[in-house]
Amino acid sequence: MASQNEKLLHRQGQKVSRPQGEEELDPRVVKAGFDLTGYHIQSGRRSFADYAQTMIEEYGHGVRPYLKSWYLAIRYYPGINPTGMDSATLVDAEDSYN
């Protein structure tokens, strides 16, 4: 999970943007999103709506296509207590963040 220092490094050095081809997977984007999502969830933004709103406010609309996968990756990460987090069913039903 991301520490405050890692979060600040990500904020200073990386902008999240969609790869050129839709099938391309950029591991830097995956890791940055995973780290930042972990930070925000551990900081108390445990509902998907709160987390998504914060991510969009901080990193722009370019993060929208990634929000569900990052959130659910943290939700199902071994050792994470999902109390207060939305279920996959609720997250999947949320269309406004695609």
C-alpha positions as CSV (number, residue, x, y, z in Angstrom):
1,M,0.0,0.0,0.0
2,A,1.1,3.5,-0.6
3,S,2.7,5.6,2.1
4,Q,2.2,9.4,2.2
5,N,5.6,9.8,0.5
6,E,4.7,7.4,-2.3
7,K,1.5,9.2,-2.9
8,L,3.3,12.5,-3.2
9,L,5.8,11.1,-5.5
10,H,3.1,9.7,-7.7
11,R,1.3,13.0,-7.7
12,Q,4.4,14.9,-8.8
13,G,5.7,12.5,-11.3
14,Q,2.9,10.6,-13.0
15,K,-0.2,11.5,-15.0
16,V,-2.6,8.7,-15.7
17,S,-3.6,8.4,-19.3
18,R,-5.1,5.6,-21.3
19,P,-2.6,3.7,-23.5
20,Q,-2.8,4.2,-27.3
21,G,-4.3,0.8,-28.0
22,E,-7.2,-0.3,-25.9
23,E,-5.6,-3.7,-25.3
24,E,-2.3,-2.3,-24.1
25,L,-1.5,-2.7,-20.4
26,D,0.8,-0.2,-18.9
27,P,2.2,-1.7,-15.6
28,R,3.2,1.8,-14.4
29,V,-0.5,2.9,-14.5
30,V,-1.6,-0.4,-12.8
31,K,0.9,0.1,-10.0
32,A,0.3,3.8,-9.5
33,G,-3.4,3.3,-9.4
34,F,-3.1,0.3,-7.0
35,D,-0.9,2.3,-4.7
36,L,-3.1,5.4,-4.7
37,T,-6.3,3.4,-4.3
38,G,-4.8,1.6,-1.3
39,Y,-3.8,4.9,0.2
40,H,-7.2,6.4,-0.2
41,I,-9.1,3.4,1.1
42,Q,-6.8,3.2,4.2
43,S,-7.4,6.9,4.7
44,G,-11.1,6.3,5.1
45,R,-12.6,6.7,1.6
46,R,-14.0,3.2,1.7
47,S,-17.1,3.5,-0.4
48,F,-16.6,3.4,-4.1
49,A,-18.3,6.7,-4.7
50,D,-16.1,8.6,-2.1
51,Y,-13.0,6.9,-3.5
52,A,-13.9,7.6,-7.1
53,Q,-14.8,11.2,-6.5
54,T,-11.5,11.8,-4.7
55,M,-9.4,10.1,-7.5
56,I,-11.2,12.2,-10.2
57,E,-10.7,15.4,-8.2
58,E,-7.0,14.7,-7.7
59,Y,-6.0,13.1,-11.0
60,G,-8.6,14.1,-13.5
61,H,-11.1,12.3,-15.7
62,G,-8.4,10.2,-17.3
63,V,-8.6,7.8,-14.3
64,R,-12.3,7.0,-14.8
65,P,-11.7,3.8,-16.9
66,Y,-9.4,2.3,-14.2
67,L,-11.4,3.1,-11.0
68,K,-13.4,-0.1,-10.8
69,S,-10.4,-2.4,-11.4
70,W,-8.2,-0.6,-8.9
71,Y,-10.9,-0.5,-6.2
72,L,-11.8,-4.2,-6.6
73,A,-8.1,-5.2,-6.7
74,I,-7.6,-3.6,-3.3
75,R,-10.9,-5.0,-2.0
76,Y,-9.8,-8.6,-2.8
77,Y,-6.1,-8.1,-1.8
78,P,-5.1,-10.7,0.8
79,G,-5.2,-9.3,4.3
80,I,-7.4,-6.3,3.5
81,N,-10.4,-6.0,5.7
82,P,-13.2,-5.0,3.3
83,T,-15.5,-3.7,6.0
84,G,-17.1,-0.5,4.7
85,M,-16.1,-1.1,1.1
86,D,-18.8,-1.6,-1.5
87,S,-19.3,-5.1,-3.0
88,A,-18.3,-6.0,-6.5
89,T,-22.0,-6.1,-7.4
90,L,-22.5,-2.5,-6.4
91,V,-19.3,-1.4,-8.1
92,D,-20.2,-3.2,-11.3
93,A,-23.6,-1.6,-11.3
94,E,-22.1,1.9,-11.1
95,D,-22.1,3.2,-14.7
96,S,-21.0,6.8,-14.1
97,Y,-17.4,5.8,-13.7
98,N,-16.8,3.9,-17.0
